[in-house]
């Protein structure tokens, strides 16, 4: 897949989430968010455990785990400012002002996710090599699982952000503009990686990937272990989680 199509899919994922809410003319997108979040949570934790963590540890000592933990903590820090919108929490404002720190938090998260994707579009640009059992380069599956992990998660995030803006009194076109700007953040991460390979090569690339994996672990475990109303783990959530996890297994 070319960088053009990867970037196009990332933009379309965010915009499709916005269009789903605006097209259905509903101010509450929770009915859309919950199953999509569960699916993305299952997929993210699946590719993290089945693919990225083994790949990272196969090349490094246990010390690389520090960066996975760092990514986990970075996401915890970012969610302090974003209000947990990454896993479907929507807290509309009364005066219509959406805190700039929320948008910055989401954008930093998205840019960091996009940087390792550069390895998918320029071979060896970031020094990320994933090998199959026979020792041959297998970066295609790696890049696609990361790409689709971000896509699957960005759709419910876009739904949540759109819902937040609509409930805060924003107009349709201003909402679409904000979502379009947000849709460019992951592609910006890709472009950073492509245009500055000397800054993101070798061990540095693996550190960035480890941080992103840690962020994935935080998001996915939060989605999985958050209970529904009445603290019940409903059947639909279980089904969508398993569907995402099995799809991650297929990508592996």
N, C-alpha and C positions, 0 to 999 in steps of 0.2 A: 504494500500500500504506500502511495506517495505521501509526502508531507502535506500536499494540497488537500487530499481527501481526508487525511487524519484531522487536520485543522477544521475542515468543513464539517465533519461529523461532530466535533466538539462544539462548534458554534450552533449547529442544528439541534443538538441535545438540549442545550440551555433554552434556545428559542422555542422548541417544541413544548417544554414545560410551561413557558409563559403563555403560549397559544392555547394549551389545554385549559388553563384557568380562565383566560379571557374569552376563549371561544365558547366555553360552556356557560359563560355569564354567571359564575358563582363566586361569591366573596370568600368562601371557605373551601380550600382545596384539600382538606384533611382526608376526605374519602379517596383522593387520588394518591396522596403522599404515603399513607401507611403501607399499602401492599408494595409500592415501588421501593420504598425504603427497606422493607424487609428483604426483598429480592436482592437489592444492591448490597445490603449488609452480609447476606449469605455468600454472594459472589466475592466480595472483598476479602472476607476472612478465609475463604477457600483458596483464592490465588495467593494470599499472603503465606499461609501455612504449607500449601502444596508446591508452590513454585518459588516465590521470592526469598523466603527465609532459608530454605535449603541451598538456593543458588548463592546467596550472600555468604553463608557459613562455609560453603565448600571452598571458598577462596581465601578466607580469613580466619584468624583465631577468634576466641570467644569475645575479644574486646570490641568487635564490630557490634555486638549486642548493645553496647552503650548508646550507639546512635539510634537503634530501634527504640530504646527506652526514651531517648531524647525526643524523637519524633512523637511518641506517645504523649510526652509532657508538653511539647510545643502545641499539639492539638488541644490539649486541656487548657492551655493558656489562651489560645485563639478563641476557644468557645466561651471563655469568660467574657469576651467582648462581643462575640456574635450572638450570644444568647441561645446557643444550641440549635441554630437554624440548620446546621449541617445534618442533624437527625430529626428534622421536622418540627422543631419548636417555633411557633409564630407568636410574637408579642407585639401587636400593633401599637403605634403611638397615637396619643390623642390629638396632638397638634399637626400631625402629618409629616413631621420631620423624622426621617430614618437616620439613626446615628451613623456618622461617617465611619466610626470605628468598626461598625458591623460590616460595612462594605469592604473596608480595608482588610479586616480579618478574613473574610471569604476570599478576597483576591490574593492575599499572601498564600493561603492554603492552596488555591488553584494554581498559582504560578509555580510553587514548589512541586506540585504533582506533575506539571507539564515538563519540567526540566529533564527527567529521566527518559521521557518519550522521544527525545531527540535521537537516542540510540536506535530507534526503530526506523528513522527516516534517513540518517546518514550512518552507514555501517562504521562501527568503531569510533564514532564521534565522541562518545563519552567513555569509551573503554569498557562498556558493559558487554560481557560475553556470557551467554547461557548455552550450555552444552547438553546434548542428549546423552543417552547411555553409551553411545558409541564414540563420543568425543567430538562429534561434528557440531559446527556452529548451528545454533537453533534460536537465533534472536527473533525470528518472525513470530513464534508463539509468545515469546516474552513480551514483545512490544504490543501485540494484539490484546493480551490479557490485561495489561496495564491500561491500554487505551480504552477498552470496553469497560473496565472497572471504573474509570473516571466518567465515562459516558453514562453508565447505569446509575451512578450516584448523583451526577449533576442534574439529571432530569427531576428527581424529587426535590433537590435543593432549589432548582429554578421554580418549581411549583410553590415551595414554601416562601421564597423571596417575593414572587409575584403576589401571593396571597397577602403577605405582610404589607406590601405597597398598596394594594387595593383596599385593604381594611384600614390603612392609615390615610385614605382619602386621595391617593394619587390617581391621575388620569391615565387612560389607556396608553396614549402615545409616550408620555413621560415614563411610564412603567416599562414599556417595550425598549425605550432608549437605555434605561438602567440595566435591563437584562442583556441587551446587546453588548454593552460595555463589559459586563461581567463575563459574557461568553468569550471575550477576547483574552481573558487572563490566562487560561491554560495554554492556548496557542502562543501567548507571549512567553511562557515558560519554555515551550518548544523552541522558539526562535532564539531565546537566550542560550540554550544548549547547543543549537546548530551553529550560531555565530560566534560562540566563545568556547570551542571545544578544548582549548588549552587550559581553561579555567575549570573544566568539568571532565577531567580525564583520569583514568586509572582508579586509584584508591578514593579520590575525591568523589568520583561518580558513584562508587559503591556507598560512600557515606550519605550522599543525597538520596540514593535509592533506599537505604536503611531508614533514614528519617521519614520518607514517604510511607514506607511499610509500617512504621510505628504509628503514623497518623491514621493509616487504614485500620490498624488494629483497634485504636481508640474509637474511631467512628463505628466500626462494625460491631464491636462488643457492646457499645452503648445502645445501638439499635437493637441488638439481640436481647439484651437483658432488661431493657425498658419494658415495663409491663403495661398492659392496656388498662382500660377502666376496670375497677374492681380487682386489680392486680391479677388478672387472668391472662394466660398466654393462649390466645385464641387459635382456632384451627387454621384460619386463613393466613395468619402470620407464620405459623409452622410450615404450611405448604409453600408459601412464597420464599421463605428462608431456605428450605430444602431445594427448591427449584434453582435458586441462585447458587447454592453450594455445589449442586451437581453440574451446573453449567461451568462453574470454575474448574471442576474436576475434568470436564471434557476439554476445556482450553489447555489444561495441564498435559 
